[in-house]
Amino acid sequence: MSESYAQRHGLKPLGAGIGLRREFYDSLPLTERTLDWLEIVPENFLSMGGRAQRTLDVCAERWTLLPHGVGLNIGGPDPVDEDYLTRLAALVKRLKAPFFSDHLCYSRLGGVYLHDLLPLPFNDEAVEHVVPRVREVMARVGRPFLLENPSYYARMPGGTLAEADFLRHVAEQADCGLLLDVNNVYVNAQNHAYDPRAFIDALPLERVVQIHLAGHHRRPDVIIDTHGAAVCDEVWELYRYVLKRTGPVSTLIEWDQDIPSLEAVLEQADTARGALGEVAP
């Protein structure tokens, strides 16, 4: 059996983490609850100084911090933002983050940020566009890089590949890792009527280094990926299905809207940690 992406880069599973959100700036550094690591949105910390930076420094003394960006625009037509990439690289290195991640999507056109993570067409042309950009990012930052599978509500025209094949082609040709958002798999499977387990089986699971779990909002005709609720039973079941194939993977509880107490989010992380323990060697 060949080495996984994590093994090749010396990346070990970190356990269960949560996001460092503004609502937790006061309470998180003081918690005595078990917590394995934290994920940050780097765009919130690219400027030095202020309360955010003080909190970041305090948390960095206790936990591994992993940057998960929304502004890289890896699939967009604009050139990679050199200033953004320079500041991102500096932050990754300052935090001594073992790896970093962003989304396989586009988020900017003509220099205008779209405030959304929009899907790419699943075709060879998009693969050829994204792969050299991923390589450029990895070369500049000097750390392993993961791409996340985004949620989407309409298929972009021009698609000729299955979504799982598209993800596989990008990851293998760019030689990057995957951040598998299990909630996004569930949401997309429900909205686009496919089998989420078959989708997972078609992925290059040996490249999965991190997992996201989150809640969503169910409407009569669509499920919206809100990150504003607890992880539902179906997503927990799908998560355990993934872990049986991958073994333990660093897992994050995402909760970005209608954020409850820190204790409530940590309870979700405890559930994830229990599932990780079930597959630990």
N, C-alpha and C positions, 0 to 999 in steps of 0.2 A: 504494500500500500504506500503510495507516494506521500510525501510530506504535505501538510496543509499549509495555506498561506501564513497562518499564525505561527506554525512551527518553524517555517523558513525564516521568519523575522524575529523569532524569540519572544513572541507575544503569548503570555499566559492569561487564562480566564481571570477576570478581576472580581467576579461575583455579581451582586445586585446593587445597582446605583440609582440615583434620582438626579433630576436636573437642578442646578443652582439657579433658582428664580428669585426675583426681587422680594417676593413675599416671605422668603426664608432667610433674608440677609441677617436678621437679628437672632432668630431661633436656631438656625442650623449650626453655627459654630459652637453652640452651647449644648447641643444634644448629646446624651449619653447612650442613645439607642445604637444598635448595630447598623452600620452603613459602610459599604465596601468601597465606593468611589462616587465621583460626581461628573456630570456632563455639563458643559457650558455652551452657550451660544456665543461664539467669539466676537461677533459684531457688537455685543454689549460691553466688551472689555478691550477694544482696540485702542482706546484713548486712555492715557495714563491719568491717575489721580482720582480723587473722589471716593464716595462710599463704596461703589462697586469694586474698585481696585483694592480697597482695604479688606473688604470681605473676601475677595479672591485670594489675597495673600494669606489670610488666616486659614481659609479652607485648604489651601495648597500645603500647609504644614501638616494637615491630618490625613488628607485623601489624595489619591491619584485623580487628576482632572483631565478630561478628554474634551477637546473642542469639536463641536458639531455645528458646521456653518450653514447659513441660508443664502449667502451672498456670492458664492464663488461663480455661479452662472456657468457651470461646466459644459452645458449643452447649448448655450446661447451663441448667436452669430458674432457678437462683439468680441474683440480680443480680450484675453484674460487681463483683468485689472491689475496692473503692475503694482500700484500703491497698495491696494488691498492685499495682494499676495505677499508683499514685503512685510507688512504689519502682521499678517497672519503667521508667517514663518517666525517672526520674532516672538510672538505670543506662545506658539507651540514650543519653541525652544526654551523660553523662560519658565514655562510650566513643566518642562521635561516630560511632556506628554508622550506616551509610547506610540500613539498613532492619532490621526485626526480624520474627520469625515465631512461629507456634504452630500447633496442630493443629485441623482441622475435626472436632471431637468434643465429648464432655462428659467431665469428670473429677471432678466434685463434685456431691453431692446433699445438700440440707439442711445445707450447711456442712461436710459430711464429705468429705474427699479420698478418692477411690476407689482410688488407686494403680494406675490403668489409664486408657487412652485409649479410651473406648467410642464406637462409631459412632452416628450419628444416623439416623433414618429418612429415606430419600431421597424427600422430598415437598415440596410448596409451603409447607406450614405450617412446616416446619423452616427453609426458606429465609427466610420472613417473620420468623421468630424470630431468626435469626443475623444477618441483614443490618444491622439498626440497632445491634446489639452491636459488630459490626466497625467501623461508622462511629464509634461512641463511642470505641473503643480508638484508632483512628487520630487522632481529634481530640485526645484526651488526650495521646498520646505525641508527635504531631507528626512522624512519620516514615512512609514507605511500609511497609505491613504485608503479609505473605504468610501464606496458609493452606496447610497441608500435607494432602495426601490420606492418611488413615490406613490401616493394615492392619486387617482385621476378619475374624472367623471365623464370624459368623452375621449375616444380614441382619435389621435391626430391623423389626418389624412396622409396617405402615402405609405402606410405600414405594410410590410411584406413579411415580417418575422413575428413569431409568437413572442410575447413579452419575456418569458423565461429565456428564450434563445437570445433575445436582444441583450438582456443582462449578462448572459454567459459570454457572448462575443466581446462586449465591452470589457468585462473583467479579465478575461483571458488574454485578449490582445494588448490591453494596457498593463497587464500584470498588477492589478490592484486587488484589494479586498472588497468584501461586501458587508454592508450593514443591513441586515435583514429586518425590516419592519414587519412584524407578524400581524399587527393590526391592519397595516396597509394591504397585506395579502388578503386578509379576511374581507375588508371593505371592498377592494377591487373585485374579489371573487363573487361577492354578493351582488354588486352593481352591474357586473359584466357577465354574470352567469357562467362561471367556470369553477372547477373543482380545486379548492385551495391546496389540498394535499398533493394532487397531481402537479400543480404548479411548483410546490416546494421540491418534489421529487425531481423535477426537470432542471433545478438550479445547480450550479457548481457549489455544493454545500461545503466543500473543502476550503472555500474562500470566505466563508462567513466568520467574521471575527467579533461581531457585536450584534445584538438583537435589541430592537425597540418593542415595547408593549405600551399600549395606550387605550383610552376609551374613545367612543364615537357616539354620534347621535343618529338614531334611526327615525327616518320619516316614512310615510306610506310608500313612496316610490323610489327612495334612494337612501343610502347610508352616508353620512357626512363625517369625515375624519376630523374631529374637533379637538382631540386631546383634552377634553373637558369632562371626563367621567372616569369611573373606575373601569379596569379591564373586565370585559364580560367573560362569562363562562366559556363561550365558544372560542374566544381568542386564547384563553388559558389552555384549552384542550389542544389547539393548534400549536401553541408554544411547546407543549410537552411532546407533540408529534415531531417537531423540529429537533428537540434535544435528544430524542432517541436516535436520531441520525447523525447529529453533530457531536454529541457529548456536551460538557459544560461550555457555555459561551457567555462572555460579559453581557449582562442584560440591564437595560435601563427602563425604568417606569417614567413615561412622558406624561406630564400633566401641566398644560400651558394655559388653559382657560378654566374659569370657575374653580380656581385652585382652592382645595380644602386646607385643613390644618396639616402641618408637617407630619404629625403622628399618623394621619390617614394615608399619606403618600408612603411613609415608611412601612406601614402595614402591607401595602401592595408590594414593596420591595422584599419584605419578609416572605411573602408567598412565592415570589420568583426565586428567592434563595432556597426555599424548600424544594422547589422543582429542580433546581440545579443540583441539590444534594442527592436527588433520586438517581441521577445519572453520573455522579462523580465516580471516578475509577477507584 
